[in-house]
Amino acid sequence: MDDLDTLFARMRNMPVDPRLGAIDDVVLARLASRREARTQMRAMALVVIVSLSIGVLGSIAPAEPVRAATVFPLGAPAALAPSSLLGGDE
């Protein structure tokens, strides 16, 4: 135990590290950055929840009946396609 008392007495007599004067600012800056990170995570979680809710509700909601679109980009019927006209009478 005497060794510990001697060690603590020597540590008490040592000069104080000059970086300790700025430790308050460093600690508060890190706490602020963690708070901002938590706020950003909460905002991102809210965006994810809202997006998923809109997607699920959008898929559940009834829509108009689906009609097939014409296959031909210009709307030409299949009977007038060049491949059917050149095929002859088969």
C-alpha positions as CSV (number, residue, x, y, z in Angstrom):
1,M,0.0,0.0,0.0
2,D,2.9,2.3,0.7
3,D,3.9,2.0,-3.0
4,L,0.5,3.2,-4.1
5,D,0.6,6.1,-1.8
6,T,4.0,7.1,-3.0
7,L,2.9,6.7,-6.7
8,F,-0.2,8.9,-6.1
9,A,1.9,11.5,-4.3
10,R,4.3,11.7,-7.3
11,M,1.4,11.9,-9.7
12,R,-0.1,14.7,-7.6
13,N,3.1,16.7,-7.9
14,M,3.5,16.3,-11.6
15,P,2.6,19.3,-13.9
16,V,-0.9,19.2,-15.4
17,D,-1.1,18.3,-19.1
18,P,-2.0,21.5,-21.1
19,R,-4.5,19.6,-23.3
20,L,-6.8,19.3,-20.3
21,G,-7.7,22.9,-20.7
22,A,-9.4,22.2,-24.0
23,I,-11.0,18.9,-23.0
24,D,-14.4,20.6,-22.3
25,D,-14.7,21.8,-25.9
26,V,-13.7,18.5,-27.4
27,V,-16.2,16.6,-25.3
28,L,-19.0,18.9,-26.1
29,A,-18.2,18.9,-29.8
30,R,-18.3,15.1,-29.8
31,L,-21.6,15.0,-27.9
32,A,-23.1,17.4,-30.4
33,S,-21.9,15.3,-33.3
34,R,-23.4,12.2,-31.8
35,R,-26.7,14.1,-31.2
36,E,-26.7,15.1,-34.9
37,A,-26.0,11.5,-35.9
38,R,-29.0,10.3,-33.8
39,T,-31.2,13.0,-35.3
40,Q,-30.2,12.0,-38.8
41,M,-30.8,8.3,-38.0
42,R,-34.3,9.1,-36.7
43,A,-35.1,11.2,-39.8
44,M,-33.9,8.4,-42.0
45,A,-36.0,5.8,-40.1
46,L,-39.0,8.1,-40.5
47,V,-38.4,8.4,-44.2
48,V,-38.1,4.6,-44.5
49,I,-41.3,4.0,-42.5
50,V,-43.3,6.5,-44.5
51,S,-42.0,5.1,-47.8
52,L,-42.9,1.6,-46.9
53,S,-46.3,2.6,-45.7
54,I,-47.0,4.4,-49.0
55,G,-45.8,1.5,-51.0
56,V,-47.9,-1.0,-49.0
57,L,-51.0,1.1,-49.1
58,G,-50.5,1.8,-52.8
59,S,-50.4,-1.8,-53.6
60,I,-53.5,-2.6,-51.5
61,A,-55.6,0.2,-52.9
62,P,-57.8,-0.8,-55.9
63,A,-56.8,0.5,-59.2
64,E,-58.5,0.8,-62.6
65,P,-58.9,-2.4,-64.5
66,V,-55.8,-3.2,-66.5
67,R,-56.0,-3.3,-70.3
68,A,-53.4,-4.7,-72.5
69,A,-51.7,-2.2,-74.7
70,T,-51.2,-2.7,-78.4
71,V,-48.0,-4.5,-79.3
72,F,-47.3,-2.4,-82.3
73,P,-45.8,1.0,-81.5
74,L,-47.7,2.8,-84.3
75,G,-50.9,0.9,-83.7
76,A,-50.9,-1.1,-86.9
77,P,-52.9,-4.4,-86.7
78,A,-51.0,-7.6,-87.1
79,A,-52.9,-8.4,-90.3
80,L,-51.1,-5.5,-92.1
81,A,-47.6,-6.3,-90.9
82,P,-45.1,-6.8,-93.8
83,S,-44.2,-10.3,-92.6
84,S,-47.9,-11.4,-92.8
85,L,-48.3,-9.7,-96.2
86,L,-45.3,-11.4,-97.8
87,G,-46.2,-14.9,-96.4
88,G,-48.8,-15.4,-99.1
89,D,-51.9,-17.4,-98.7
90,E,-51.0,-20.0,-96.1
